[in-house]
Amino acid sequence: MSLNMLIETEGRNYTPAEYSAWLEEAGFRDIETVWFEAPGANGAVIGRKP
């Protein structure tokens, strides 16, 4: 998917640290990255809003 975004949309994938920073700026807390153990899957960044 990263290659498709780069070629077709000039976009890119973002790092868990970038997502975490955006969530923190938006007021989310207890931010964590959960990695998936499945072919072709990476993970999810999860935060909770108080």
mmCIF file of the N, C-alpha and C atoms, coordinates in Angstrom:
data_MODEL
# 
_entry.id   MODEL 
# 
loop_
_atom_site.group_PDB 
_atom_site.id 
_atom_site.type_symbol 
_atom_site.label_atom_id 
_atom_site.label_alt_id 
_atom_site.label_comp_id 
_atom_site.label_asym_id 
_atom_site.label_entity_id 
_atom_site.label_seq_id 
_atom_site.pdbx_PDB_ins_code 
_atom_site.Cartn_x 
_atom_site.Cartn_y 
_atom_site.Cartn_z 
_atom_site.occupancy 
_atom_site.B_iso_or_equiv 
_atom_site.pdbx_formal_charge 
_atom_site.auth_seq_id 
_atom_site.auth_comp_id 
_atom_site.auth_asym_id 
_atom_site.auth_atom_id 
_atom_site.pdbx_PDB_model_num 
ATOM 1   N N  . MET A 1 1  ? 0.827   -1.188  0.000  1.00 0.00 ? 1  MET A N  1 
ATOM 2   C CA . MET A 1 1  ? 0.000   0.000   0.000  1.00 0.00 ? 1  MET A CA 1 
ATOM 3   C C  . MET A 1 1  ? 0.873   1.254   0.000  1.00 0.00 ? 1  MET A C  1 
ATOM 4   N N  . SER A 1 2  ? 2.003   1.221   0.667  1.00 0.00 ? 2  SER A N  1 
ATOM 5   C CA . SER A 1 2  ? 2.900   2.383   0.675  1.00 0.00 ? 2  SER A CA 1 
ATOM 6   C C  . SER A 1 2  ? 3.330   2.753   -0.728 1.00 0.00 ? 2  SER A C  1 
ATOM 7   N N  . LEU A 1 3  ? 3.684   1.748   -1.511 1.00 0.00 ? 3  LEU A N  1 
ATOM 8   C CA . LEU A 1 3  ? 4.118   2.002   -2.880 1.00 0.00 ? 3  LEU A CA 1 
ATOM 9   C C  . LEU A 1 3  ? 2.981   2.605   -3.695 1.00 0.00 ? 3  LEU A C  1 
ATOM 10  N N  . ASN A 1 4  ? 1.775   2.081   -3.544 1.00 0.00 ? 4  ASN A N  1 
ATOM 11  C CA . ASN A 1 4  ? 0.618   2.625   -4.254 1.00 0.00 ? 4  ASN A CA 1 
ATOM 12  C C  . ASN A 1 4  ? 0.387   4.085   -3.877 1.00 0.00 ? 4  ASN A C  1 
ATOM 13  N N  . MET A 1 5  ? 0.455   4.408   -2.600 1.00 0.00 ? 5  MET A N  1 
ATOM 14  C CA . MET A 1 5  ? 0.240   5.785   -2.166 1.00 0.00 ? 5  MET A CA 1 
ATOM 15  C C  . MET A 1 5  ? 1.315   6.705   -2.724 1.00 0.00 ? 5  MET A C  1 
ATOM 16  N N  . LEU A 1 6  ? 2.535   6.245   -2.754 1.00 0.00 ? 6  LEU A N  1 
ATOM 17  C CA . LEU A 1 6  ? 3.632   7.059   -3.255 1.00 0.00 ? 6  LEU A CA 1 
ATOM 18  C C  . LEU A 1 6  ? 3.477   7.342   -4.743 1.00 0.00 ? 6  LEU A C  1 
ATOM 19  N N  . ILE A 1 7  ? 3.125   6.327   -5.506 1.00 0.00 ? 7  ILE A N  1 
ATOM 20  C CA . ILE A 1 7  ? 3.021   6.472   -6.961 1.00 0.00 ? 7  ILE A CA 1 
ATOM 21  C C  . ILE A 1 7  ? 1.737   7.185   -7.376 1.00 0.00 ? 7  ILE A C  1 
ATOM 22  N N  . GLU A 1 8  ? 0.623   6.790   -6.810 1.00 0.00 ? 8  GLU A N  1 
ATOM 23  C CA . GLU A 1 8  ? -0.676  7.288   -7.256 1.00 0.00 ? 8  GLU A CA 1 
ATOM 24  C C  . GLU A 1 8  ? -1.107  8.604   -6.608 1.00 0.00 ? 8  GLU A C  1 
ATOM 25  N N  . THR A 1 9  ? -0.737  8.849   -5.374 1.00 0.00 ? 9  THR A N  1 
ATOM 26  C CA . THR A 1 9  ? -1.283  10.012  -4.668 1.00 0.00 ? 9  THR A CA 1 
ATOM 27  C C  . THR A 1 9  ? -0.228  10.952  -4.122 1.00 0.00 ? 9  THR A C  1 
ATOM 28  N N  . GLU A 1 10 ? 1.035   10.642  -4.304 1.00 0.00 ? 10 GLU A N  1 
ATOM 29  C CA . GLU A 1 10 ? 2.134   11.418  -3.715 1.00 0.00 ? 10 GLU A CA 1 
ATOM 30  C C  . GLU A 1 10 ? 2.068   11.410  -2.191 1.00 0.00 ? 10 GLU A C  1 
ATOM 31  N N  . GLY A 1 11 ? 1.324   10.471  -1.633 1.00 0.00 ? 11 GLY A N  1 
ATOM 32  C CA . GLY A 1 11 ? 1.209   10.353  -0.184 1.00 0.00 ? 11 GLY A CA 1 
ATOM 33  C C  . GLY A 1 11 ? 2.221   9.365   0.365  1.00 0.00 ? 11 GLY A C  1 
ATOM 34  N N  . ARG A 1 12 ? 2.080   9.038   1.618  1.00 0.00 ? 12 ARG A N  1 
ATOM 35  C CA . ARG A 1 12 ? 2.964   8.076   2.263  1.00 0.00 ? 12 ARG A CA 1 
ATOM 36  C C  . ARG A 1 12 ? 2.275   7.503   3.480  1.00 0.00 ? 12 ARG A C  1 
ATOM 37  N N  . ASN A 1 13 ? 2.830   6.447   4.016  1.00 0.00 ? 13 ASN A N  1 
ATOM 38  C CA . ASN A 1 13 ? 2.352   5.913   5.291  1.00 0.00 ? 13 ASN A CA 1 
ATOM 39  C C  . ASN A 1 13 ? 3.001   6.707   6.408  1.00 0.00 ? 13 ASN A C  1 
ATOM 40  N N  . TYR A 1 14 ? 2.323   6.799   7.514  1.00 0.00 ? 14 TYR A N  1 
ATOM 41  C CA . TYR A 1 14 ? 2.842   7.531   8.662  1.00 0.00 ? 14 TYR A CA 1 
ATOM 42  C C  . TYR A 1 14 ? 3.304   6.554   9.733  1.00 0.00 ? 14 TYR A C  1 
ATOM 43  N N  . THR A 1 15 ? 4.256   6.989   10.540 1.00 0.00 ? 15 THR A N  1 
ATOM 44  C CA . THR A 1 15 ? 4.795   6.138   11.595 1.00 0.00 ? 15 THR A CA 1 
ATOM 45  C C  . THR A 1 15 ? 3.864   6.138   12.808 1.00 0.00 ? 15 THR A C  1 
ATOM 46  N N  . PRO A 1 16 ? 3.974   5.106   13.642 1.00 0.00 ? 16 PRO A N  1 
ATOM 47  C CA . PRO A 1 16 ? 3.191   5.113   14.883 1.00 0.00 ? 16 PRO A CA 1 
ATOM 48  C C  . PRO A 1 16 ? 3.491   6.348   15.744 1.00 0.00 ? 16 PRO A C  1 
ATOM 49  N N  . ALA A 1 17 ? 4.728   6.823   15.720 1.00 0.00 ? 17 ALA A N  1 
ATOM 50  C CA . ALA A 1 17 ? 5.083   8.015   16.500 1.00 0.00 ? 17 ALA A CA 1 
ATOM 51  C C  . ALA A 1 17 ? 4.335   9.252   15.991 1.00 0.00 ? 17 ALA A C  1 
ATOM 52  N N  . GLU A 1 18 ? 4.189   9.365   14.668 1.00 0.00 ? 18 GLU A N  1 
ATOM 53  C CA . GLU A 1 18 ? 3.453   10.504  14.109 1.00 0.00 ? 18 GLU A CA 1 
ATOM 54  C C  . GLU A 1 18 ? 1.983   10.443  14.508 1.00 0.00 ? 18 GLU A C  1 
ATOM 55  N N  . TYR A 1 19 ? 1.368   9.257   14.383 1.00 0.00 ? 19 TYR A N  1 
ATOM 56  C CA . TYR A 1 19 ? -0.027  9.112   14.796 1.00 0.00 ? 19 TYR A CA 1 
ATOM 57  C C  . TYR A 1 19 ? -0.177  9.410   16.286 1.00 0.00 ? 19 TYR A C  1 
ATOM 58  N N  . SER A 1 20 ? 0.747   8.928   17.096 1.00 0.00 ? 20 SER A N  1 
ATOM 59  C CA . SER A 1 20 ? 0.682   9.149   18.543 1.00 0.00 ? 20 SER A CA 1 
ATOM 60  C C  . SER A 1 20 ? 0.750   10.635  18.871 1.00 0.00 ? 20 SER A C  1 
ATOM 61  N N  . ALA A 1 21 ? 1.620   11.370  18.196 1.00 0.00 ? 21 ALA A N  1 
ATOM 62  C CA . ALA A 1 21 ? 1.741   12.812  18.433 1.00 0.00 ? 21 ALA A CA 1 
ATOM 63  C C  . ALA A 1 21 ? 0.448   13.533  18.072 1.00 0.00 ? 21 ALA A C  1 
ATOM 64  N N  . TRP A 1 22 ? -0.173  13.156  16.962 1.00 0.00 ? 22 TRP A N  1 
ATOM 65  C CA . TRP A 1 22 ? -1.433  13.791  16.564 1.00 0.00 ? 22 TRP A CA 1 
ATOM 66  C C  . TRP A 1 22 ? -2.532  13.482  17.560 1.00 0.00 ? 22 TRP A C  1 
ATOM 67  N N  . LEU A 1 23 ? -2.590  12.238  18.035 1.00 0.00 ? 23 LEU A N  1 
ATOM 68  C CA . LEU A 1 23 ? -3.599  11.878  19.028 1.00 0.00 ? 23 LEU A CA 1 
ATOM 69  C C  . LEU A 1 23 ? -3.400  12.659  20.322 1.00 0.00 ? 23 LEU A C  1 
ATOM 70  N N  . GLU A 1 24 ? -2.145  12.792  20.739 1.00 0.00 ? 24 GLU A N  1 
ATOM 71  C CA . GLU A 1 24 ? -1.855  13.533  21.969 1.00 0.00 ? 24 GLU A CA 1 
ATOM 72  C C  . GLU A 1 24 ? -2.266  14.996  21.819 1.00 0.00 ? 24 GLU A C  1 
ATOM 73  N N  . GLU A 1 25 ? -1.968  15.600  20.672 1.00 0.00 ? 25 GLU A N  1 
ATOM 74  C CA . GLU A 1 25 ? -2.371  16.989  20.415 1.00 0.00 ? 25 GLU A CA 1 
ATOM 75  C C  . GLU A 1 25 ? -3.882  17.153  20.469 1.00 0.00 ? 25 GLU A C  1 
ATOM 76  N N  . ALA A 1 26 ? -4.616  16.125  20.074 1.00 0.00 ? 26 ALA A N  1 
ATOM 77  C CA . ALA A 1 26 ? -6.074  16.170  20.066 1.00 0.00 ? 26 ALA A CA 1 
ATOM 78  C C  . ALA A 1 26 ? -6.681  15.831  21.426 1.00 0.00 ? 26 ALA A C  1 
ATOM 79  N N  . GLY A 1 27 ? -5.840  15.598  22.434 1.00 0.00 ? 27 GLY A N  1 
ATOM 80  C CA . GLY A 1 27 ? -6.333  15.354  23.778 1.00 0.00 ? 27 GLY A CA 1 
ATOM 81  C C  . GLY A 1 27 ? -6.486  13.902  24.171 1.00 0.00 ? 27 GLY A C  1 
ATOM 82  N N  . PHE A 1 28 ? -6.003  12.985  23.358 1.00 0.00 ? 28 PHE A N  1 
ATOM 83  C CA . PHE A 1 28 ? -6.085  11.568  23.700 1.00 0.00 ? 28 PHE A CA 1 
ATOM 84  C C  . PHE A 1 28 ? -4.983  11.196  24.682 1.00 0.00 ? 28 PHE A C  1 
ATOM 85  N N  . ARG A 1 29 ? -5.255  10.215  25.521 1.00 0.00 ? 29 ARG A N  1 
ATOM 86  C CA . ARG A 1 29 ? -4.288  9.735   26.511 1.00 0.00 ? 29 ARG A CA 1 
ATOM 87  C C  . ARG A 1 29 ? -4.177  8.219   26.413 1.00 0.00 ? 29 ARG A C  1 
ATOM 88  N N  . ASP A 1 30 ? -3.254  7.643   27.155 1.00 0.00 ? 30 ASP A N  1 
ATOM 89  C CA . ASP A 1 30 ? -3.030  6.185   27.162 1.00 0.00 ? 30 ASP A CA 1 
ATOM 90  C C  . ASP A 1 30 ? -2.843  5.663   25.735 1.00 0.00 ? 30 ASP A C  1 
ATOM 91  N N  . ILE A 1 31 ? -2.014  6.343   24.978 1.00 0.00 ? 31 ILE A N  1 
ATOM 92  C CA . ILE A 1 31 ? -1.801  5.995   23.579 1.00 0.00 ? 31 ILE A CA 1 
ATOM 93  C C  . ILE A 1 31 ? -0.843  4.815   23.499 1.00 0.00 ? 31 ILE A C  1 
ATOM 94  N N  . GLU A 1 32 ? -1.214  3.823   22.696 1.00 0.00 ? 32 GLU A N  1 
ATOM 95  C CA . GLU A 1 32 ? -0.359  2.651   22.534 1.00 0.00 ? 32 GLU A CA 1 
ATOM 96  C C  . GLU A 1 32 ? -0.446  2.140   21.098 1.00 0.00 ? 32 GLU A C  1 
ATOM 97  N N  . THR A 1 33 ? 0.588   1.437   20.681 1.00 0.00 ? 33 THR A N  1 
ATOM 98  C CA . THR A 1 33 ? 0.598   0.792   19.376 1.00 0.00 ? 33 THR A CA 1 
ATOM 99  C C  . THR A 1 33 ? 0.432   -0.703  19.596 1.00 0.00 ? 33 THR A C  1 
ATOM 100 N N  . VAL A 1 34 ? -0.545  -1.274  18.921 1.00 0.00 ? 34 VAL A N  1 
ATOM 101 C CA . VAL A 1 34 ? -0.817  -2.712  19.002 1.00 0.00 ? 34 VAL A CA 1 
ATOM 102 C C  . VAL A 1 34 ? -0.432  -3.317  17.664 1.00 0.00 ? 34 VAL A C  1 
ATOM 103 N N  . TRP A 1 35 ? 0.506   -4.243  17.677 1.00 0.00 ? 35 TRP A N  1 
ATOM 104 C CA . TRP A 1 35 ? 0.980   -4.873  16.442 1.00 0.00 ? 35 TRP A CA 1 
ATOM 105 C C  . TRP A 1 35 ? 0.196   -6.143  16.175 1.00 0.00 ? 35 TRP A C  1 
ATOM 106 N N  . PHE A 1 36 ? -0.208  -6.348  14.920 1.00 0.00 ? 36 PHE A N  1 
ATOM 107 C CA . PHE A 1 36 ? -0.967  -7.531  14.529 1.00 0.00 ? 36 PHE A CA 1 
ATOM 108 C C  . PHE A 1 36 ? -0.026  -8.614  14.040 1.00 0.00 ? 36 PHE A C  1 
ATOM 109 N N  . GLU A 1 37 ? -0.368  -9.842  14.330 1.00 0.00 ? 37 GLU A N  1 
ATOM 110 C CA . GLU A 1 37 ? 0.414   -10.981 13.855 1.00 0.00 ? 37 GLU A CA 1 
ATOM 111 C C  . GLU A 1 37 ? -0.355  -11.669 12.739 1.00 0.00 ? 37 GLU A C  1 
ATOM 112 N N  . ALA A 1 38 ? -0.459  -10.992 11.599 1.00 0.00 ? 38 ALA A N  1 
ATOM 113 C CA . ALA A 1 38 ? -1.164  -11.545 10.455 1.00 0.00 ? 38 ALA A CA 1 
ATOM 114 C C  . ALA A 1 38 ? -0.434  -11.112 9.180  1.00 0.00 ? 38 ALA A C  1 
ATOM 115 N N  . PRO A 1 39 ? -0.443  -11.928 8.156  1.00 0.00 ? 39 PRO A N  1 
ATOM 116 C CA . PRO A 1 39 ? 0.225   -11.559 6.907  1.00 0.00 ? 39 PRO A CA 1 
ATOM 117 C C  . PRO A 1 39 ? -0.344  -10.269 6.323  1.00 0.00 ? 39 PRO A C  1 
ATOM 118 N N  . GLY A 1 40 ? 0.523   -9.342  6.007  1.00 0.00 ? 40 GLY A N  1 
ATOM 119 C CA . GLY A 1 40 ? 0.110   -8.094  5.384  1.00 0.00 ? 40 GLY A CA 1 
ATOM 120 C C  . GLY A 1 40 ? -0.478  -7.061  6.335  1.00 0.00 ? 40 GLY A C  1 
ATOM 121 N N  . ALA A 1 41 ? -0.552  -7.372  7.620  1.00 0.00 ? 41 ALA A N  1 
ATOM 122 C CA . ALA A 1 41 ? -1.117  -6.430  8.594  1.00 0.00 ? 41 ALA A CA 1 
ATOM 123 C C  . ALA A 1 41 ? 0.001   -5.852  9.438  1.00 0.00 ? 41 ALA A C  1 
ATOM 124 N N  . ASN A 1 42 ? -0.119  -4.581  9.785  1.00 0.00 ? 42 ASN A N  1 
ATOM 125 C CA . ASN A 1 42 ? 0.896   -3.935  10.609 1.00 0.00 ? 42 ASN A CA 1 
ATOM 126 C C  . ASN A 1 42 ? 0.430   -3.784  12.051 1.00 0.00 ? 42 ASN A C  1 
ATOM 127 N N  . GLY A 1 43 ? -0.552  -2.961  12.273 1.00 0.00 ? 43 GLY A N  1 
ATOM 128 C CA . GLY A 1 43 ? -1.022  -2.734  13.618 1.00 0.00 ? 43 GLY A CA 1 
ATOM 129 C C  . GLY A 1 43 ? -1.943  -1.537  13.675 1.00 0.00 ? 43 GLY A C  1 
ATOM 130 N N  . ALA A 1 44 ? -2.198  -1.058  14.900 1.00 0.00 ? 44 ALA A N  1 
ATOM 131 C CA . ALA A 1 44 ? -3.081  0.078   15.107 1.00 0.00 ? 44 ALA A CA 1 
ATOM 132 C C  . ALA A 1 44 ? -2.539  0.914   16.254 1.00 0.00 ? 44 ALA A C  1 
ATOM 133 N N  . VAL A 1 45 ? -2.748  2.217   16.161 1.00 0.00 ? 45 VAL A N  1 
ATOM 134 C CA . VAL A 1 45 ? -2.419  3.126   17.248 1.00 0.00 ? 45 VAL A CA 1 
ATOM 135 C C  . VAL A 1 45 ? -3.738  3.470   17.923 1.00 0.00 ? 45 VAL A C  1 
ATOM 136 N N  . ILE A 1 46 ? -3.802  3.232   19.222 1.00 0.00 ? 46 ILE A N  1 
ATOM 137 C CA . ILE A 1 46 ? -5.036  3.386   19.976 1.00 0.00 ? 46 ILE A CA 1 
ATOM 138 C C  . ILE A 1 46 ? -4.829  4.407   21.088 1.00 0.00 ? 46 ILE A C  1 
ATOM 139 N N  . GLY A 1 47 ? -5.789  5.282   21.256 1.00 0.00 ? 47 GLY A N  1 
ATOM 140 C CA . GLY A 1 47 ? -5.762  6.256   22.338 1.00 0.00 ? 47 GLY A CA 1 
ATOM 141 C C  . GLY A 1 47 ? -7.144  6.400   22.945 1.00 0.00 ? 47 GLY A C  1 
ATOM 142 N N  . ARG A 1 48 ? -7.188  6.916   24.154 1.00 0.00 ? 48 ARG A N  1 
ATOM 143 C CA . ARG A 1 48 ? -8.464  7.117   24.841 1.00 0.00 ? 48 ARG A CA 1 
ATOM 144 C C  . ARG A 1 48 ? -8.619  8.602   25.151 1.00 0.00 ? 48 ARG A C  1 
ATOM 145 N N  . LYS A 1 49 ? -9.811  9.106   24.911 1.00 0.00 ? 49 LYS A N  1 
ATOM 146 C CA . LYS A 1 49 ? -10.070 10.505  25.187 1.00 0.00 ? 49 LYS A CA 1 
ATOM 147 C C  . LYS A 1 49 ? -10.818 10.616  26.509 1.00 0.00 ? 49 LYS A C  1 
ATOM 148 N N  . PRO A 1 50 ? -10.237 11.330  27.469 1.00 0.00 ? 50 PRO A N  1 
ATOM 149 C CA . PRO A 1 50 ? -10.893 11.444  28.788 1.00 0.00 ? 50 PRO A CA 1 
ATOM 150 C C  . PRO A 1 50 ? -12.186 12.248  28.714 1.00 0.00 ? 50 PRO A C  1 
# 
